[in-house]
Amino acid sequence: MSRNVNNCIRTRMRRAWPLLAGLLAAACDTAPPLPADRVYLNGAVYIFDDEHRKVEALAIRDGVVVFAGSSTAAARFIDDRTEVTDLRQRMLMPGFHDAHAHVIAAGLAKAGCNLEDERDHDLIREILEACAGSGDVGPDEWVRGSRWPLAAFADGRPPIQWLDEIFGGRPAYFVDSFAHSAWVSSRALQIAGIDRNTPDPANGVIERDTQTGVPVGVLRDSAMDLVARHLPEPTAAELAAALKAALGDVRHYGITAYIEPGLSEPYLLAYRDADQSGKLTARVLASLSPLAWDAGRFGDEIFDLLEKRAEYRGKYLRTDSVKVYVDGVIETRTSFMLKPYSGGGNFPPFYPADELAGLYQKLDAMGLQIHTHAIGDGAIRLALNAYELARLANGPNDNRHQIVHLQLIDAEDIPRFPALDVAANFQCLWCYPDDYIDVAVGIVGSERVNRFYPVASVAKSGGLVVGGSDWDVSSLNPLDAIETAVTRQNPYTDQGPVLGSGENIDLQLAIDMYTRNAARVMRLDTVSGSLEVGKRADLIVLDRDLFAIPVHEVNEARVLQTQIDGIEVHTDRSF
């Protein structure tokens, strides 16, 4: 019996006979409910519950969904104070959840020299020249940039001479689109003391001239930090500005929750300040780890931060996750493979097996979600082995571990995801044959490439598949990734070859990956990810019903409104 019914009975009679009390209870149950703050009518309202119900109307009170059903029945929740919105058959659904997005890094990139993954060499030079002539960087200051494309250059090696010429001898540091390589100027190498005699660091590569051994200005994985450690750290004001700028994009694309991986303490402070000041407009799970590659193999400093993580929790900020890197990327031959790369050779994992297993047991015992970067099939097996040993040592728990990227999974390891309760976090926008796939064919061969990103296979095995963007490595727009997951084809041209026979999934599962499934891996499934009665009103309105249009039009849909806790944080002018 509801609280309202009990109050009604007590008000009408305190000493009524039991039979009369039952009759009055029935009368109270038919009384009008309390009015809602907002009611949406006449829409394609998708709840994304277990039954995947579609209804016409939704009512919200105090930031909570209080009704989902027909427009006729929703009228009971309306009085003269209720804001009523006629959806006119537009789609209303839960807000998107992005399970892997580098939001602050993307905001910082907006303030630097962003090459936007441009492939044309002349246009790349034009962008660099515009940055050099902007006056934003002094004659002795570092030039910082991002998003240069590996695929635009032979062997992923842009020429050091461009940076030297265009920036006039200034130190320059540009991170590639994958964030696993840096393109640096001669002055930057000089400051870092890197020359032909400098050995490759563990877990990294200094690219060199094959004849002379002289560094050519490209650094892979941990070698990036040889220069990065000399860069000035972003100030608190710069981090706050970066987060503010990036959250605008998050709201625009209807993302109401996300995981930010790889945060160190200064970045975490920026999040806490935003949360406490009411400027954080999404639910965030911060996955903690040092950003510097030389600290990627955890030492005492990360455990010091993890021990005080509770100090940073807030209204929208959670901190019970940690990111671990097990390998690099296939396209630079820094991923750990079960079989050698084409032409021979392999790259060792960032951790020996016993060390990784010990680390996972310790983190798992601390109640942390372990958010693992693993791309090669060897790295993925190593991570699954470490999860299995942690489970044997500590017993089953609700830590909701996951592996992210999962470019190449050996078929024997696919059933281990559900068996070990490890979520598979895919970046579905990568699931079509772009020019990086062409690069990979030359590195691992067509047979392995055609097994990239086996989303359907993991889902069919019973594994929990979730979606993330890896922004700003690729588009933040979840609809780009959702369409690609269904078609395995270029979402921008809607034509061309597909990647991986039988690995496409249906639209329902694709959206689940970026809503209810991602909410589960974020421990938000009792709060968001669906619009069931009692959950928070984290929702979006789209300009069209995704289930009523051709799949090739999915990423043409626009988010008209984004709400978190029933509060509008983005509204399109046309709505």
Residue, then its C-alpha position, 0 to 999 in steps of 0.5 A: m500500500s502506498r504512502n499516499v494511500n496510508n495518509c488518505i486512510r488516516t485522514r479519513m478515519r483513524r478508528a474505522w472498522p477493518l472492512l471499511a478501511g479496505l474500501l477506503a484504501a481502494a477509493c484512495d488508490t483511484a484518487p488522482p496522483l500528485p501532479a508532475d513537474r513535466v509531462y511529455l505526450n504523443g511521442a515515441v517514448y522508449i523505456f529501454d527496460d528488460e521488455h524494451r517497451k515503447v509508450e506515448a508519454l512520460a511524467i517527471r516529478d522532482g527529477v524522477v520518472v513517475f509515469a510511463g504509458s499512454s497520453t490519455a493516462a498521463a493526463r492524470f499527472i497534469d495540473d496548471r503548474t505542469e509543463v506539458t510538451d507535445l513530442r509530435q511523434r519525436m523519439l524520447m529515450p534515456g540519455f546516452h552513456d559513453a563508457h570511455a571518453h577523454v573529455i578533459a583531454a578533448g577540451l585541452a585539444k580545443a585550445g591547442c593546434n588541433l589537426e583534426d585527423e586531416r589526411d591531406h599533407d598540404l592542408i596539414r601544413e596549412i593548419l600548422e602554419a596558421c597555428a604558428g602565425s596565430g601569436d598564441v605561442g611565444p618564441d620560446e614557448w612549447v607548441r602543443g597540438s593533437r590529432w595528427p593521423l598515423a594513416a597519412f604518413a608512411d610507417g606513421r612517421p610525419p617529417i620532423q622537418w615540417l615542425d622545425e621549419i614552420f615553428g622556427g626552432r621552437p619545441a613542439y609536441f603533437v599527439d596523434s589521433f590514437a594518443h599513442s604516438a608523439w610527433v616532436s621537433s628537433r628542439a623538443l628532442q634536444i630539451a629531452g636529451i634524446d639522440r642516437n645513443t638514447p635507448d628505447p624505454a620499456n614499453g616504448v619506441i623511439e623511431r629512428d632513421t634506418q641507416t643512421g639511427v638518428p631519431v626522426g621525431v616520432l615517439r611511441d607509447s612510453a617514449m612519448d613521456l621522454v619529451a612530455r615530462h618537460l611540458p608545462e603542466p596545465t594550470a587549474a584554470e586551464l583544466a577548468a576551462a577545458l572541462k567546461a568547453a568539452l561538457g558543451d559537446v557532451r550535452h549537445y550529443g545527448i550524453t548524460a553519463y560517461i567514464e573518463p579514463g586515465l585521470s591523475e589528481p589535478y584532473l580529478l580536482a577539476y572534476r570535483d570543483a565542477d561537481q561542487s559548483g554545479k557545473l558538472t552536467a553529466r554523471v561521471l565515473a573517473s577511472l584513475s591512473p597517472l597520465a605520464w607513460d613512465a608511471g603507467r606501471f603503477g607505483d606508490e603514487i597511484f595507490d596514495l590517490l586511490e586510498k583517498r578517492a572517497e574525498y572526491r566523490g560527489k553528486y555526479l562524480r564517482t571514483d571507484s575505477v582504475k585504468v590499467y594499460v596492458d599494451g599499445v596499438i596494432e597500427t604502431r606494432t606496440s600491441f602484444m599479439l599471440k602470433p608475430y606481426s606480418g614480417g616477424g616480431n612482436f611487442p612485449p606486454f607492459y606487464p609480465a603475467d605474474e606482476l599483472a595478476g598480482l596488481y589485479q588481485k590488489l585492485d580487485a580487493m580494494g573494491l575497484q573496477i579495473h578498466t583495462h586497455a588491451i588491443g592485441d589478442g595476446a594482451i586481451r588473454l593476459a588481462l583475462n588471465a589476471y581477472e580470473l586469478a583475481r576472482l579465484a583469490n578474492g571470490p566473485n564480487d560486483n566490481r564490474h571489470q571491463i576491457v576496452h578497445l578489444q581490436l583482436i580477440d582470440a576465439e577461445d577467449i570470447p566465452r571467458f567474458p561472460a564466464l568471468d563477468v568482464a564487460a567488453n567495451f567496444q568503440c563501434l565507430w571503428c568497426y568499418p574498413d577505414d584507412y586505418i584498417d588498410v594500415a592494419v592489413g599490412i601489419v597483421g594480414s587480412e585474416r586477422v583484420n577480418r576478425f577485428y572488433p567481434v561485437a556480435s560474437v561476444a554478445k552471442s556468448g552472453g558477454l555484456v557489450v558496452g559502447g564508448s567513443d574514445w573521444d577525441v580519438s574519434s567522434l563523440n556522437p553516439l549515433d555515429a557509432i550506433e549506426t556503424a555497429v549495425t552496418r559495419q560500414n562507413p557511416y558517413t558515406d553509407q556505402g563501401p565494404v563491411l568489416g567482419s562477416g556476421e559481426n554486425i548487431d541489431l539496432q536495439l542492442a547497439i543502443d543498449m550498448y550506449t544506454r542500459n549496458a553502459a549504465r550497468v558497467m558504471r554502477l548506474d543501472t539503478v539510477s539511469g540507463s532506462l526510463e523506468v518509474g523510479k529512476r532519475a529523469d536522465l533523458i534525451v529527445l531526438d528529432r526522429d524515431l530511430f526505429a522507424i527510419p532506414v539504418h543508414e539515416v541513424n547518424e543523421a538524427r539530432v538531439l533536440q533536448t538533453q536532461i539530467d535529473g529532469i533539468e534541461v542542460h541542452t535544448d536545440r533552437s528548433f525544439 
